[in-house]
């Protein structure tokens, strides 16, 4: 029994000290490390130099184009994965081009690659691990795979340089837009059947839903006519918005959307009848929580009295929907009737 345990201990120790890679190959002057993942299918993964307890410093620099196939001992292997931590701490890596055929990128594959600016994914769908770009702060250009159905942009949340993103035609689900603190604009392929972009903001294809304004967007936001719903959270994390123009078609928007906009000078509302932006219990209320007490609510003169009557003027616990979670709104965050400005038309805005 003791002999078996001793053999097991030696086996585990050997596993710890074993190199992650099985062979190396030089591609465009860069030495890459590969691990054979399936001998019969002749597939390999890009991995790191060293072992799990002694991960060597990365010597890779510049732009690296991972090959789709690599030769070893007269056998041709397909590159199908990037292993966990494969390029971790590659301080001089500036760009990575991932070939078609790679279907998996492991946890923390590009951790601490603080010079990495360009990332090109393959067209095929890729399964991504946790923290793939953890602390990769310099990423500024990303090419998303043309056949991808969904994208979670939060994988780039450590970037301080990613200001724009292009969404391909086949994307049907987008997550993590609000995780990107420095994002200024979103562009959607015109052939996308689910989403559209207008002025760098994200809409539904039919133009009825306003999904998101990028967090670093600056200046006036004009929500275009036809939008009936502004999703909760679409605007709230955009502190640099200076003015908000809401269409007559709008039927649903949360009172909280403007609560952090300290630079907001006015909210222009084109609808002639106030809508319920909040609920006090089951009762719908017209309210916009404001961070700047000088913010004006601009409406048509003919509708001004209706807005004054509908305006919620008492502090309380307001919810975004009748059965929703209530939020405390203090008196200082409430606009008064003095904030409502009536105009004959909106030409000056």
ABEGO torsion letter per residue (X at the ends): XAAAAAAAAAAAAAAAABBABABBBBBGGBBBBBBBABAAAGBBBBBBBEBAABBBBBABBEBBBBBABBBBGGBBBBBABBBBGAABGBAABABBBBBBGBABBBBGAABGBAABABBBBBABBBBBBBGAABGBAABABBBBBAABABBBAAAAAABAABABBBBBAABABBBGAAABAABABBBBBAABAABBBBGGBBBBAAGABBABBBAABBEBBBBBBGBABBBBGAAAABAABABBBBBAABABBBAAAAAABAABABBBBABABBBBABBBEABBBBBBBBABAABBBBBBAAAAAAAAAABBABBEBBBABAABBBBBBBAAABBBAAABBBBABAAAX
